Amino acid sequence: RREVDDLSQTLVAAEEEFEDWVETDLLFAEHQAVECMLLAADPTTRDLMRLKQQWAEQMAQLLHSGDVVGAGAYECVSCGEVLHFDAESTRLLPCPVCQGEVYRRMRSAVM
């Protein structure tokens, strides 16, 4: 009975790994197909698609009041006020200057 249970668990784990691999492979194939279509598209369409992707990536990097953040500097998107935190984790509050609630993490000039 124990051997059957062990075999069952092994098969379930293998199935999950296979599903993850297939999903990753499909995402890669989808990305490649989009790239091929973009090569055939006119330059304006390609530029627009790249701008949309860059905008989406930028939006994903924005933080909002209530988010828990680590030590660093955070700039209010509305007014440019910079908040500095030294603690390992702090909850962002609305901007003390304009009450804005959207921030971006400032990158260090030293890397």
MOPAC internal coordinates of N, CA, C and O (Angstrom, degrees):
PM7 1SCF
backbone

  N    0.0000 0     0.00 0     0.00 0    0    0    0
  C    1.4687 1     0.00 0     0.00 0    1    0    0
  C    1.5354 1   110.45 1     0.00 0    2    1    0
  O    1.2310 1   120.82 1   136.80 1    3    2    1
  N    1.3438 1   116.03 1   -43.20 1    3    2    1
  C    1.4596 1   120.27 1  -179.68 1    5    3    2
  C    1.5249 1   111.17 1   -63.26 1    6    5    3
  O    1.2310 1   120.61 1   140.97 1    7    6    5
  N    1.3277 1   116.44 1   -39.03 1    7    6    5
  C    1.4617 1   120.17 1   179.28 1    9    7    6
  C    1.5233 1   111.12 1   -64.83 1   10    9    7
  O    1.2310 1   120.61 1   142.39 1   11   10    9
  N    1.3121 1   116.44 1   -37.61 1   11   10    9
  C    1.4655 1   120.60 1   178.05 1   13   11   10
  C    1.5265 1   109.81 1   -66.15 1   14   13   11
  O    1.2310 1   120.49 1   138.18 1   15   14   13
  N    1.3430 1   116.68 1   -41.82 1   15   14   13
  C    1.4689 1   120.32 1   177.68 1   17   15   14
  C    1.5236 1   110.95 1   -63.00 1   18   17   15
  O    1.2310 1   120.57 1   136.12 1   19   18   17
  N    1.3443 1   116.52 1   -43.88 1   19   18   17
  C    1.4665 1   120.25 1   178.66 1   21   19   18
  C    1.5268 1   110.87 1   -62.10 1   22   21   19
  O    1.2310 1   120.74 1   136.78 1   23   22   21
  N    1.3194 1   116.19 1   -43.22 1   23   22   21
  C    1.4602 1   120.32 1   178.81 1   25   23   22
  C    1.5223 1   110.55 1   -62.86 1   26   25   23
  O    1.2310 1   120.85 1   138.47 1   27   26   25
  N    1.3279 1   115.99 1   -41.53 1   27   26   25
  C    1.4663 1   120.62 1   178.99 1   29   27   26
  C    1.5265 1   110.81 1   -61.11 1   30   29   27
  O    1.2310 1   120.20 1   134.94 1   31   30   29
  N    1.3331 1   117.23 1   -45.06 1   31   30   29
  C    1.4677 1   120.71 1   179.22 1   33   31   30
  C    1.5218 1   111.10 1   -64.29 1   34   33   31
  O    1.2310 1   120.40 1   140.47 1   35   34   33
  N    1.3194 1   116.84 1   -39.53 1   35   34   33
  C    1.4637 1   120.78 1   178.70 1   37   35   34
  C    1.5225 1   110.74 1   -63.56 1   38   37   35
  O    1.2310 1   120.57 1   137.66 1   39   38   37
  N    1.3263 1   116.52 1   -42.34 1   39   38   37
  C    1.4647 1   120.05 1   179.51 1   41   39   38
  C    1.5217 1   111.66 1   -66.50 1   42   41   39
  O    1.2310 1   120.12 1   141.17 1   43   42   41
  N    1.3327 1   117.37 1   -38.83 1   43   42   41
  C    1.4668 1   120.76 1   178.31 1   45   43   42
  C    1.5255 1   109.74 1   -64.29 1   46   45   43
  O    1.2310 1   120.20 1   136.12 1   47   46   45
  N    1.3340 1   117.22 1   -43.88 1   47   46   45
  C    1.4672 1   120.62 1   179.25 1   49   47   46
  C    1.5278 1   110.49 1   -63.31 1   50   49   47
  O    1.2310 1   120.48 1   138.16 1   51   50   49
  N    1.3324 1   116.68 1   -41.84 1   51   50   49
  C    1.4686 1   120.03 1   179.49 1   53   51   50
  C    1.5232 1   110.48 1   -64.62 1   54   53   51
  O    1.2310 1   120.39 1   141.32 1   55   54   53
  N    1.3278 1   116.86 1   -38.68 1   55   54   53
  C    1.4635 1   120.51 1   178.88 1   57   55   54
  C    1.5271 1   110.82 1   -64.04 1   58   57   55
  O    1.2310 1   120.44 1   137.90 1   59   58   57
  N    1.3438 1   116.76 1   -42.10 1   59   58   57
  C    1.4671 1   120.17 1   179.12 1   61   59   58
  C    1.5224 1   110.97 1   -64.10 1   62   61   59
  O    1.2310 1   120.40 1   137.54 1   63   62   61
  N    1.3370 1   116.84 1   -42.46 1   63   62   61
  C    1.4644 1   120.12 1   177.93 1   65   63   62
  C    1.5258 1   110.79 1   -62.49 1   66   65   63
  O    1.2310 1   120.40 1   138.56 1   67   66   65
  N    1.3257 1   116.84 1   -41.44 1   67   66   65
  C    1.4612 1   121.00 1   178.92 1   69   67   66
  C    1.5232 1   110.65 1   -63.22 1   70   69   67
  O    1.2310 1   120.01 1   137.31 1   71   70   69
  N    1.3436 1   117.59 1   -42.69 1   71   70   69
  C    1.4625 1   121.11 1   178.64 1   73   71   70
  C    1.5250 1   110.82 1   -61.79 1   74   73   71
  O    1.2310 1   120.36 1   137.88 1   75   74   73
  N    1.3391 1   116.91 1   -42.12 1   75   74   73
  C    1.4665 1   120.25 1   177.59 1   77   75   74
  C    1.5236 1   110.59 1   -61.87 1   78   77   75
  O    1.2310 1   120.45 1   136.54 1   79   78   77
  N    1.3297 1   116.75 1   -43.46 1   79   78   77
  C    1.4645 1   120.81 1  -179.72 1   81   79   78
  C    1.5217 1   110.65 1   -62.73 1   82   81   79
  O    1.2310 1   120.31 1   135.38 1   83   82   81
  N    1.3395 1   117.00 1   -44.62 1   83   82   81
  C    1.4635 1   120.83 1  -179.45 1   85   83   82
  C    1.5217 1   110.04 1   -63.09 1   86   85   83
  O    1.2310 1   120.16 1   137.27 1   87   86   85
  N    1.3416 1   117.29 1   -42.73 1   87   86   85
  C    1.4679 1   120.17 1   179.79 1   89   87   86
  C    1.5265 1   110.68 1   -61.95 1   90   89   87
  O    1.2310 1   120.28 1   135.56 1   91   90   89
  N    1.3258 1   117.07 1   -44.44 1   91   90   89
  C    1.4610 1   120.92 1   178.53 1   93   91   90
  C    1.5209 1   110.62 1   -62.49 1   94   93   91
  O    1.2310 1   120.62 1   136.77 1   95   94   93
  N    1.3210 1   116.43 1   -43.23 1   95   94   93
  C    1.4558 1   121.00 1   179.98 1   97   95   94
  C    1.5281 1   111.10 1   -63.45 1   98   97   95
  O    1.2310 1   120.10 1   139.29 1   99   98   97
  N    1.3274 1   117.41 1   -40.71 1   99   98   97
  C    1.4601 1   120.78 1   178.84 1  101   99   98
  C    1.5220 1   111.49 1   -66.63 1  102  101   99
  O    1.2310 1   120.17 1   139.90 1  103  102  101
  N    1.3322 1   117.28 1   -40.10 1  103  102  101
  C    1.4625 1   119.99 1   177.80 1  105  103  102
  C    1.5221 1   110.72 1   -62.68 1  106  105  103
  O    1.2310 1   120.54 1   139.28 1  107  106  105
  N    1.3314 1   116.58 1   -40.72 1  107  106  105
  C    1.4571 1   120.52 1   178.22 1  109  107  106
  C    1.5243 1   110.50 1   -63.89 1  110  109  107
  O    1.2310 1   120.41 1   135.59 1  111  110  109
  N    1.3296 1   116.83 1   -44.41 1  111  110  109
  C    1.4654 1   120.68 1   179.44 1  113  111  110
  C    1.5248 1   110.66 1   -63.18 1  114  113  111
  O    1.2310 1   120.41 1   139.82 1  115  114  113
  N    1.3276 1   116.81 1   -40.18 1  115  114  113
  C    1.4691 1   120.43 1   178.09 1  117  115  114
  C    1.5220 1   110.53 1   -62.92 1  118  117  115
  O    1.2310 1   120.47 1   136.81 1  119  118  117
  N    1.3251 1   116.71 1   -43.19 1  119  118  117
  C    1.4673 1   120.94 1   178.79 1  121  119  118
  C    1.5302 1   110.43 1   -61.94 1  122  121  119
  O    1.2310 1   120.48 1   137.11 1  123  122  121
  N    1.3210 1   116.68 1   -42.89 1  123  122  121
  C    1.4635 1   120.74 1   179.26 1  125  123  122
  C    1.5288 1   110.76 1   -63.87 1  126  125  123
  O    1.2310 1   120.09 1   140.11 1  127  126  125
  N    1.3214 1   117.44 1   -39.89 1  127  126  125
  C    1.4674 1   120.89 1   179.64 1  129  127  126
  C    1.5234 1   110.76 1   -64.31 1  130  129  127
  O    1.2310 1   120.43 1   138.08 1  131  130  129
  N    1.3233 1   116.79 1   -41.92 1  131  130  129
  C    1.4692 1   120.56 1   178.43 1  133  131  130
  C    1.5209 1   109.71 1   -63.76 1  134  133  131
  O    1.2310 1   120.13 1   137.71 1  135  134  133
  N    1.3220 1   117.35 1   -42.29 1  135  134  133
  C    1.4638 1   120.68 1   178.38 1  137  135  134
  C    1.5314 1   110.88 1   -60.41 1  138  137  135
  O    1.2310 1   120.11 1   137.55 1  139  138  137
  N    1.3158 1   117.39 1   -42.45 1  139  138  137
  C    1.4724 1   120.47 1   178.40 1  141  139  138
  C    1.5207 1   111.23 1   -63.27 1  142  141  139
  O    1.2310 1   120.47 1   138.88 1  143  142  141
  N    1.3234 1   116.70 1   -41.12 1  143  142  141
  C    1.4681 1   119.78 1   178.99 1  145  143  142
  C    1.5226 1   110.75 1   -66.12 1  146  145  143
  O    1.2310 1   120.53 1   142.46 1  147  146  145
  N    1.3246 1   116.59 1   -37.54 1  147  146  145
  C    1.4614 1   119.44 1   179.57 1  149  147  146
  C    1.5211 1   111.60 1   -66.22 1  150  149  147
  O    1.2310 1   120.49 1   146.63 1  151  150  149
  N    1.3181 1   116.67 1   -33.37 1  151  150  149
  C    1.4614 1   119.30 1   177.17 1  153  151  150
  C    1.5231 1   111.01 1   -63.30 1  154  153  151
  O    1.2310 1   120.74 1   148.10 1  155  154  153
  N    1.3289 1   116.18 1   -31.90 1  155  154  153
  C    1.4622 1   120.25 1   179.68 1  157  155  154
  C    1.5284 1   112.08 1   -84.44 1  158  157  155
  O    1.2310 1   119.86 1   163.88 1  159  158  157
  N    1.3183 1   117.88 1   -16.12 1  159  158  157
  C    1.4702 1   121.47 1  -177.35 1  161  159  158
  C    1.5242 1   110.41 1   -78.79 1  162  161  159
  O    1.2310 1   121.20 1   -15.90 1  163  162  161
  N    1.3169 1   115.31 1   164.10 1  163  162  161
  C    1.4606 1   119.22 1   178.40 1  165  163  162
  C    1.5321 1   109.62 1   -72.02 1  166  165  163
  O    1.2310 1   119.87 1   -22.84 1  167  166  165
  N    1.3386 1   117.86 1   157.16 1  167  166  165
  C    1.4641 1   121.64 1  -176.44 1  169  167  166
  C    1.5315 1   113.88 1   -57.78 1  170  169  167
  O    1.2310 1   119.75 1   144.87 1  171  170  169
  N    1.3137 1   118.08 1   -35.13 1  171  170  169
  C    1.4621 1   120.39 1  -179.22 1  173  171  170
  C    1.5233 1   110.54 1   -64.36 1  174  173  171
  O    1.2310 1   120.29 1   137.03 1  175  174  173
  N    1.3058 1   117.04 1   -42.97 1  175  174  173
  C    1.4645 1   121.08 1   178.70 1  177  175  174
  C    1.5216 1   110.54 1   -64.04 1  178  177  175
  O    1.2310 1   120.44 1   137.17 1  179  178  177
  N    1.3267 1   116.77 1   -42.83 1  179  178  177
  C    1.4712 1   120.14 1   178.49 1  181  179  178
  C    1.5146 1   110.65 1   -61.12 1  182  181  179
  O    1.2310 1   120.39 1   134.85 1  183  182  181
  N    1.3416 1   116.86 1   -45.15 1  183  182  181
  C    1.4625 1   120.25 1   179.95 1  185  183  182
  C    1.5226 1   111.39 1   -62.78 1  186  185  183
  O    1.2310 1   120.33 1   138.66 1  187  186  185
  N    1.3243 1   116.98 1   -41.34 1  187  186  185
  C    1.4561 1   120.98 1   178.69 1  189  187  186
  C    1.5278 1   110.82 1   -62.76 1  190  189  187
  O    1.2310 1   120.06 1   137.18 1  191  190  189
  N    1.3228 1   117.48 1   -42.82 1  191  190  189
  C    1.4644 1   121.12 1   178.64 1  193  191  190
  C    1.5273 1   110.98 1   -62.35 1  194  193  191
  O    1.2310 1   120.32 1   138.36 1  195  194  193
  N    1.3233 1   117.00 1   -41.64 1  195  194  193
  C    1.4644 1   120.11 1   179.39 1  197  195  194
  C    1.5274 1   111.07 1   -66.68 1  198  197  195
  O    1.2310 1   120.43 1   139.58 1  199  198  197
  N    1.3394 1   116.78 1   -40.42 1  199  198  197
  C    1.4627 1   119.95 1   177.58 1  201  199  198
  C    1.5244 1   111.20 1   -62.98 1  202  201  199
  O    1.2310 1   120.27 1   138.49 1  203  202  201
  N    1.3268 1   117.09 1   -41.51 1  203  202  201
  C    1.4663 1   120.46 1   177.63 1  205  203  202
  C    1.5241 1   110.97 1   -61.35 1  206  205  203
  O    1.2310 1   120.63 1   138.67 1  207  206  205
  N    1.3331 1   116.40 1   -41.33 1  207  206  205
  C    1.4578 1   120.16 1   179.78 1  209  207  206
  C    1.5304 1   110.46 1   -66.34 1  210  209  207
  O    1.2310 1   120.22 1   136.56 1  211  210  209
  N    1.3325 1   117.19 1   -43.44 1  211  210  209
  C    1.4637 1   120.36 1   178.46 1  213  211  210
  C    1.5240 1   110.95 1   -62.00 1  214  213  211
  O    1.2310 1   120.40 1   138.41 1  215  214  213
  N    1.3376 1   116.85 1   -41.59 1  215  214  213
  C    1.4630 1   121.14 1   179.32 1  217  215  214
  C    1.5340 1   110.01 1   -62.68 1  218  217  215
  O    1.2310 1   120.44 1   136.27 1  219  218  217
  N    1.3193 1   116.76 1   -43.73 1  219  218  217
  C    1.4676 1   120.53 1   179.75 1  221  219  218
  C    1.5237 1   110.76 1   -62.80 1  222  221  219
  O    1.2310 1   120.53 1   140.08 1  223  222  221
  N    1.3340 1   116.60 1   -39.92 1  223  222  221
  C    1.4630 1   120.02 1   178.40 1  225  223  222
  C    1.5202 1   110.97 1   -65.54 1  226  225  223
  O    1.2310 1   120.27 1   139.40 1  227  226  225
  N    1.3391 1   117.08 1   -40.60 1  227  226  225
  C    1.4663 1   120.39 1   177.90 1  229  227  226
  C    1.5194 1   110.94 1   -64.26 1  230  229  227
  O    1.2310 1   120.21 1   136.58 1  231  230  229
  N    1.3283 1   117.19 1   -43.42 1  231  230  229
  C    1.4584 1   120.75 1  -179.21 1  233  231  230
  C    1.5265 1   110.82 1   -63.50 1  234  233  231
  O    1.2310 1   120.48 1   145.59 1  235  234  233
  N    1.3232 1   116.69 1   -34.41 1  235  234  233
  C    1.4601 1   120.46 1   179.97 1  237  235  234
  C    1.5223 1   111.18 1   -68.24 1  238  237  235
  O    1.2310 1   120.07 1   157.96 1  239  238  237
  N    1.3290 1   117.47 1   -22.04 1  239  238  237
  C    1.4538 1   121.08 1  -178.55 1  241  239  238
  C    1.5230 1   112.68 1   -89.13 1  242  241  239
  O    1.2310 1   119.58 1   175.00 1  243  242  241
  N    1.3286 1   118.40 1    -5.00 1  243  242  241
  C    1.4560 1   120.86 1  -179.92 1  245  243  242
  C    1.5231 1   110.14 1   -76.16 1  246  245  243
  O    1.2310 1   121.32 1   -32.36 1  247  246  245
  N    1.3205 1   115.08 1   147.64 1  247  246  245
  C    1.4572 1   122.25 1   178.52 1  249  247  246
  C    1.5190 1   108.42 1  -115.64 1  250  249  247
  O    1.2310 1   120.42 1   -24.55 1  251  250  249
  N    1.3127 1   116.81 1   155.45 1  251  250  249
  C    1.4617 1   121.29 1  -177.71 1  253  251  250
  C    1.5195 1   110.41 1  -125.24 1  254  253  251
  O    1.2310 1   120.64 1   -24.89 1  255  254  253
  N    1.3345 1   116.39 1   155.11 1  255  254  253
  C    1.4578 1   118.93 1   177.47 1  257  255  254
  C    1.5236 1   107.57 1   -57.37 1  258  257  255
  O    1.2310 1   121.54 1   -40.36 1  259  258  257
  N    1.3150 1   114.65 1   139.64 1  259  258  257
  C    1.4591 1   120.82 1  -174.62 1  261  259  258
  C    1.5157 1   112.35 1   100.98 1  262  261  259
  O    1.2310 1   120.05 1   157.27 1  263  262  261
  N    1.3556 1   117.52 1   -22.73 1  263  262  261
  C    1.4621 1   120.31 1   177.68 1  265  263  262
  C    1.5257 1   109.28 1   -69.65 1  266  265  263
  O    1.2310 1   120.56 1   -35.32 1  267  266  265
  N    1.3212 1   116.54 1   144.68 1  267  266  265
  C    1.4592 1   121.44 1   175.65 1  269  267  266
  C    1.5210 1   107.42 1   -90.92 1  270  269  267
  O    1.2310 1   120.87 1   -53.11 1  271  270  269
  N    1.3379 1   115.95 1   126.89 1  271  270  269
  C    1.4649 1   121.24 1  -176.15 1  273  271  270
  C    1.5215 1   109.88 1  -126.54 1  274  273  271
  O    1.2310 1   121.05 1   -17.44 1  275  274  273
  N    1.3096 1   115.59 1   162.56 1  275  274  273
  C    1.4543 1   121.51 1   177.52 1  277  275  274
  C    1.5177 1   110.84 1   -92.58 1  278  277  275
  O    1.2310 1   121.35 1     3.47 1  279  278  277
  N    1.3285 1   115.02 1  -176.53 1  279  278  277
  C    1.4603 1   120.43 1   179.45 1  281  279  278
  C    1.5251 1   109.62 1   -60.44 1  282  281  279
  O    1.2310 1   120.79 1   -36.40 1  283  282  281
  N    1.3388 1   116.09 1   143.60 1  283  282  281
  C    1.4526 1   120.58 1   179.27 1  285  283  282
  C    1.5082 1   111.70 1   149.57 1  286  285  283
  O    1.2310 1   121.25 1     8.35 1  287  286  285
  N    1.3359 1   115.22 1  -171.65 1  287  286  285
  C    1.4655 1   121.59 1  -179.62 1  289  287  286
  C    1.5256 1   108.71 1  -111.75 1  290  289  287
  O    1.2310 1   121.18 1   -42.03 1  291  290  289
  N    1.3357 1   115.35 1   137.97 1  291  290  289
  C    1.4604 1   122.27 1  -177.86 1  293  291  290
  C    1.5152 1   108.80 1  -130.01 1  294  293  291
  O    1.2310 1   120.65 1   -51.59 1  295  294  293
  N    1.3398 1   116.36 1   128.41 1  295  294  293
  C    1.4624 1   122.10 1  -176.78 1  297  295  294
  C    1.5200 1   110.04 1  -101.85 1  298  297  295
  O    1.2310 1   120.93 1   -49.05 1  299  298  297
  N    1.3392 1   115.82 1   130.95 1  299  298  297
  C    1.4603 1   121.13 1   175.12 1  301  299  298
  C    1.5252 1   107.70 1   -68.67 1  302  301  299
  O    1.2310 1   120.19 1   -52.86 1  303  302  301
  N    1.3171 1   117.24 1   127.14 1  303  302  301
  C    1.4605 1   121.63 1  -178.94 1  305  303  302
  C    1.5257 1   110.61 1   -67.27 1  306  305  303
  O    1.2310 1   119.94 1   148.54 1  307  306  305
  N    1.3331 1   117.72 1   -31.46 1  307  306  305
  C    1.4657 1   121.39 1  -176.31 1  309  307  306
  C    1.5210 1   113.30 1   -73.15 1  310  309  307
  O    1.2310 1   120.17 1   132.43 1  311  310  309
  N    1.3460 1   117.27 1   -47.57 1  311  310  309
  C    1.4678 1   118.78 1  -171.93 1  313  311  310
  C    1.5223 1   114.31 1  -121.50 1  314  313  311
  O    1.2310 1   119.52 1   169.89 1  315  314  313
  N    1.3274 1   118.51 1   -10.11 1  315  314  313
  C    1.4554 1   120.59 1   178.81 1  317  315  314
  C    1.5174 1   114.74 1    88.66 1  318  317  315
  O    1.2310 1   119.80 1   179.73 1  319  318  317
  N    1.3305 1   117.98 1    -0.27 1  319  318  317
  C    1.4691 1   121.33 1   177.21 1  321  319  318
  C    1.5248 1   108.71 1   -59.69 1  322  321  319
  O    1.2310 1   120.70 1   -43.70 1  323  322  321
  N    1.3374 1   116.27 1   136.30 1  323  322  321
  C    1.4581 1   120.96 1  -178.84 1  325  323  322
  C    1.5258 1   109.07 1  -107.84 1  326  325  323
  O    1.2310 1   120.98 1   -53.91 1  327  326  325
  N    1.3156 1   115.74 1   126.09 1  327  326  325
  C    1.4589 1   121.94 1   176.65 1  329  327  326
  C    1.5192 1   108.02 1  -105.07 1  330  329  327
  O    1.2310 1   120.63 1   -45.42 1  331  330  329
  N    1.3315 1   116.41 1   134.58 1  331  330  329
  C    1.4615 1   121.97 1  -179.91 1  333  331  330
  C    1.5215 1   108.92 1  -112.39 1  334  333  331
  O    1.2310 1   120.73 1   -46.58 1  335  334  333
  N    1.3324 1   116.20 1   133.42 1  335  334  333
  C    1.4564 1   121.22 1   177.98 1  337  335  334
  C    1.5172 1   108.89 1  -126.30 1  338  337  335
  O    1.2310 1   120.83 1   -46.96 1  339  338  337
  N    1.3391 1   116.01 1   133.04 1  339  338  337
  C    1.4586 1   121.48 1   177.80 1  341  339  338
  C    1.5251 1   111.91 1  -102.39 1  342  341  339
  O    1.2310 1   120.35 1   161.91 1  343  342  341
  N    1.3231 1   116.93 1   -18.09 1  343  342  341
  C    1.4623 1   121.27 1  -177.37 1  345  343  342
  C    1.5260 1   110.45 1   -71.50 1  346  345  343
  O    1.2310 1   121.12 1   -23.69 1  347  346  345
  N    1.3364 1   115.46 1   156.31 1  347  346  345
  C    1.4620 1   119.95 1   178.99 1  349  347  346
  C    1.5161 1   111.81 1   -63.58 1  350  349  347
  O    1.2310 1   120.21 1   141.66 1  351  350  349
  N    1.3291 1   117.21 1   -38.34 1  351  350  349
  C    1.4630 1   119.64 1   176.88 1  353  351  350
  C    1.5183 1   109.19 1  -145.34 1  354  353  351
  O    1.2310 1   121.51 1   -48.27 1  355  354  353
  N    1.3186 1   114.72 1   131.73 1  355  354  353
  C    1.4591 1   122.75 1  -178.15 1  357  355  354
  C    1.5193 1   107.69 1  -139.75 1  358  357  355
  O    1.2310 1   120.69 1   -33.26 1  359  358  357
  N    1.3156 1   116.28 1   146.74 1  359  358  357
  C    1.4592 1   120.63 1   176.71 1  361  359  358
  C    1.5294 1   107.70 1   -90.81 1  362  361  359
  O    1.2310 1   120.61 1   -53.13 1  363  362  361
  N    1.3526 1   116.45 1   126.87 1  363  362  361
  C    1.4673 1   120.88 1   177.95 1  365  363  362
  C    1.5240 1   109.79 1   -66.92 1  366  365  363
  O    1.2310 1   120.90 1   -46.16 1  367  366  365
  N    1.3172 1   115.88 1   133.84 1  367  366  365
  C    1.4623 1   122.48 1   175.47 1  369  367  366
  C    1.5203 1   108.39 1  -106.97 1  370  369  367
  O    1.2310 1   119.35 1   -15.27 1  371  370  369
  N    1.3318 1   118.84 1   164.73 1  371  370  369
  C    1.4657 1   119.72 1   174.88 1  373  371  370
  C    1.5310 1   110.35 1   -56.12 1  374  373  371
  O    1.2310 1   120.59 1   -30.19 1  375  374  373
  N    1.3204 1   116.48 1   149.81 1  375  374  373
  C    1.4624 1   122.55 1  -178.28 1  377  375  374
  C    1.5278 1   109.71 1   -55.64 1  378  377  375
  O    1.2310 1   119.78 1   -47.99 1  379  378  377
  N    1.3359 1   118.03 1   132.01 1  379  378  377
  C    1.4619 1   120.38 1   179.83 1  381  379  378
  C    1.5318 1   113.00 1   -69.44 1  382  381  379
  O    1.2310 1   119.69 1   162.55 1  383  382  381
  N    1.3272 1   118.21 1   -17.45 1  383  382  381
  C    1.4628 1   121.30 1  -178.54 1  385  383  382
  C    1.5274 1   111.50 1   -90.91 1  386  385  383
  O    1.2310 1   120.49 1   129.22 1  387  386  385
  N    1.3435 1   116.67 1   -50.78 1  387  386  385
  C    1.4701 1   119.42 1  -172.28 1  389  387  386
  C    1.5307 1   113.83 1  -119.37 1  390  389  387
  O    1.2310 1   120.28 1   179.21 1  391  390  389
  N    1.3260 1   117.07 1    -0.79 1  391  390  389
  C    1.4690 1   123.26 1  -176.81 1  393  391  390
  C    1.5335 1   112.57 1    66.43 1  394  393  391
  O    1.2310 1   120.53 1  -163.75 1  395  394  393
  N    1.3384 1   116.59 1    16.25 1  395  394  393
  C    1.4636 1   120.37 1   175.82 1  397  395  394
  C    1.5207 1   110.43 1   -62.44 1  398  397  395
  O    1.2310 1   120.66 1   -26.97 1  399  398  397
  N    1.3119 1   116.34 1   153.03 1  399  398  397
  C    1.4604 1   120.27 1  -175.65 1  401  399  398
  C    1.5217 1   113.84 1  -120.84 1  402  401  399
  O    1.2310 1   120.16 1  -170.98 1  403  402  401
  N    1.3383 1   117.29 1     9.02 1  403  402  401
  C    1.4643 1   120.53 1  -178.72 1  405  403  402
  C    1.5257 1   108.56 1  -120.11 1  406  405  403
  O    1.2310 1   121.05 1   -49.04 1  407  406  405
  N    1.3335 1   115.61 1   130.96 1  407  406  405
  C    1.4623 1   121.94 1  -177.43 1  409  407  406
  C    1.5162 1   109.86 1  -129.40 1  410  409  407
  O    1.2310 1   121.74 1   -19.89 1  411  410  409
  N    1.3324 1   114.27 1   160.11 1  411  410  409
  C    1.4612 1   119.61 1   168.49 1  413  411  410
  C    1.5229 1   106.76 1  -127.60 1  414  413  411
  O    1.2310 1   121.00 1   -38.69 1  415  414  413
  N    1.3153 1   115.69 1   141.31 1  415  414  413
  C    1.4627 1   120.31 1   178.66 1  417  415  414
  C    1.5164 1   107.93 1   -73.26 1  418  417  415
  O    1.2310 1   120.82 1   -48.70 1  419  418  417
  N    1.3122 1   116.04 1   131.30 1  419  418  417
  C    1.4658 1   120.43 1   179.48 1  421  419  418
  C    1.5202 1   108.47 1   -84.26 1  422  421  419
  O    1.2310 1   121.23 1   -45.13 1  423  422  421
  N    1.3018 1   115.24 1   134.87 1  423  422  421
  C    1.4611 1   121.03 1   179.34 1  425  423  422
  C    1.5193 1   109.04 1   -85.31 1  426  425  423
  O    1.2310 1   120.97 1   -36.45 1  427  426  425
  N    1.2954 1   115.75 1   143.55 1  427  426  425
  C    1.4519 1   120.83 1   178.15 1  429  427  426
  C    1.5246 1   109.30 1   -71.28 1  430  429  427
  O    1.2310 1   120.79 1   -39.05 1  431  430  429
  N    1.3246 1   116.09 1   140.95 1  431  430  429
  C    1.4626 1   120.25 1   177.75 1  433  431  430
  C    1.5221 1   110.06 1   -75.19 1  434  433  431
  O    1.2310 1   120.46 1   161.71 1  435  434  433
  N    1.3346 1   116.73 1   -18.29 1  435  434  433
  C    1.4583 1   121.36 1  -179.61 1  437  435  434
  C    1.5173 1   108.24 1  -100.78 1  438  437  435
  O    1.2310 1   120.61 1   -64.28 1  439  438  437
  N    1.3411 1   116.44 1   115.72 1  439  438  437
  C    1.4754 1   119.23 1   179.10 1  441  439  438
  C    1.4879 1   109.82 1  -137.33 1  442  441  439
  O    1.2310 1   120.10 1   180.00 1  443  442  441

